[in-house]
């Protein structure tokens, strides 16, 4: 049965599966082993021959350290990151992808630095309003 994305002429799921697997540095066999399935089954997901279950999709996104939306994202500039932000610039998308690739400790340090900078800017803005 063809993937729903292929029926509409779009192959986002399969393309993203390959892209994010490679970004994590996994071979098909390595990711299949992590997922507890054989390589042939996994390869069918990448080629669109077979469609993974919802549970398997959740395991895949966990292994690839991405969210489900990212796996089905078509590459258009429209993205919903869950906080009302709908349009991301190329630089913003690049920053988010970089954060996802970082080790947890580095990501936490980076986010702490961003948080400090934002708090400082907000405090300065409040001071300016009071003057």
C-alpha positions as CSV (number, residue, x, y, z in Angstrom):
1,X,0.0,0.0,0.0
2,X,1.5,3.4,-1.0
3,X,2.2,6.0,1.7
4,X,-0.4,8.7,2.0
5,X,2.2,11.3,1.1
6,X,2.9,9.4,-2.2
7,X,-0.8,9.2,-3.1
8,X,-0.9,13.0,-3.1
9,X,2.4,13.1,-5.2
10,X,4.5,14.0,-2.2
11,X,7.1,11.9,-0.6
12,X,7.9,14.0,2.5
13,X,7.8,11.2,5.1
14,X,10.3,8.9,3.2
15,X,12.6,11.8,2.3
16,X,12.6,13.1,5.8
17,X,13.2,9.6,7.2
18,X,16.3,9.3,5.1
19,X,17.4,12.8,5.8
20,X,17.2,12.6,9.6
21,X,18.6,9.1,9.8
22,X,21.7,10.3,7.9
23,X,21.8,13.5,10.1
24,X,22.1,11.2,13.1
25,X,24.8,9.2,11.4
26,X,22.9,5.9,11.4
27,X,22.9,3.3,8.7
28,X,19.5,1.6,7.9
29,X,20.7,-1.4,9.9
30,X,21.7,0.6,12.9
31,X,18.4,2.4,13.1
32,X,16.5,-0.8,12.5
33,X,18.4,-2.4,15.4
34,X,17.5,0.5,17.7
35,X,13.9,0.2,16.7
36,X,13.9,-3.6,17.2
37,X,13.0,-4.4,13.6
38,X,14.8,-5.9,10.7
39,X,16.6,-3.8,8.1
40,X,14.3,-4.9,5.4
41,X,11.2,-3.7,7.2
42,X,12.9,-0.4,7.9
43,X,14.0,0.0,4.3
44,X,10.4,-0.4,3.2
45,X,9.5,2.7,5.3
46,X,12.2,4.7,3.6
47,X,11.1,3.6,0.1
48,X,7.4,4.0,0.8
49,X,6.6,0.3,0.2
50,X,5.3,0.0,3.7
51,X,3.9,2.4,6.3
52,X,4.9,2.2,10.0
53,X,2.4,2.0,12.8
54,X,1.8,5.0,15.0
55,X,3.8,3.3,17.7
56,X,6.7,2.7,15.3
57,X,6.5,6.4,14.1
58,X,6.8,7.5,17.8
59,X,9.8,5.2,18.2
60,X,11.4,6.5,15.1
61,X,11.1,10.2,16.1
62,X,12.4,9.3,19.5
63,X,15.5,7.6,18.0
64,X,16.0,10.5,15.6
65,X,15.5,13.1,18.3
66,X,12.9,15.0,16.2
67,X,9.2,15.6,16.7
68,X,6.4,14.0,14.7
69,X,5.7,17.2,12.8
70,X,9.3,17.3,11.6
71,X,9.1,13.8,10.1
72,X,6.1,14.8,8.0
73,X,7.2,18.4,7.3
74,X,7.2,19.2,3.6
75,X,10.0,21.8,3.6
76,X,7.7,24.9,3.1
77,X,8.4,28.0,5.2
78,X,5.3,27.3,7.2
79,X,6.0,25.6,10.5
80,X,4.1,25.3,13.8
81,X,6.4,25.0,16.7
82,X,3.6,24.8,19.2
83,X,3.8,28.3,20.7
84,X,1.9,30.4,18.1
85,X,5.0,31.0,15.9
86,X,4.0,30.1,12.3
87,X,6.7,31.4,10.0
88,X,10.3,30.7,10.7
89,X,13.2,32.3,8.8
90,X,15.9,30.1,7.4
91,X,18.2,31.3,10.2
92,X,15.6,30.3,12.8
93,X,15.1,26.9,11.2
94,X,18.9,26.4,11.1
95,X,19.1,27.3,14.8
96,X,16.4,24.9,15.8
97,X,18.0,22.1,13.8
98,X,21.4,22.8,15.4
99,X,19.9,22.7,18.9
100,X,18.4,19.3,18.1
101,X,21.8,18.0,17.0
102,X,23.5,19.1,20.3
103,X,24.2,16.9,23.2
104,X,21.7,17.5,26.1
105,X,24.3,19.3,28.3
106,X,25.4,21.6,25.5
107,X,21.7,22.3,24.6
108,X,21.0,23.2,28.2
109,X,23.9,25.6,28.4
110,X,22.9,27.2,25.1
111,X,19.3,27.6,26.3
112,X,20.4,29.0,29.7
113,X,22.5,31.6,27.8
114,X,19.6,32.6,25.6
115,X,17.3,32.8,28.6
116,X,19.7,35.1,30.5
117,X,20.1,37.4,27.4
118,X,16.3,37.6,26.9
119,X,15.7,38.4,30.6
120,X,18.4,41.1,30.5
121,X,16.8,42.7,27.4
122,X,13.3,42.6,29.0
123,X,14.6,44.2,32.2
124,X,16.3,46.9,30.1
125,X,13.1,47.5,28.2
126,X,11.1,47.9,31.5
127,X,13.8,50.4,32.8
128,X,13.4,52.4,29.6
129,X,9.6,52.5,29.9
130,X,9.9,53.8,33.5
131,X,12.2,56.7,32.5
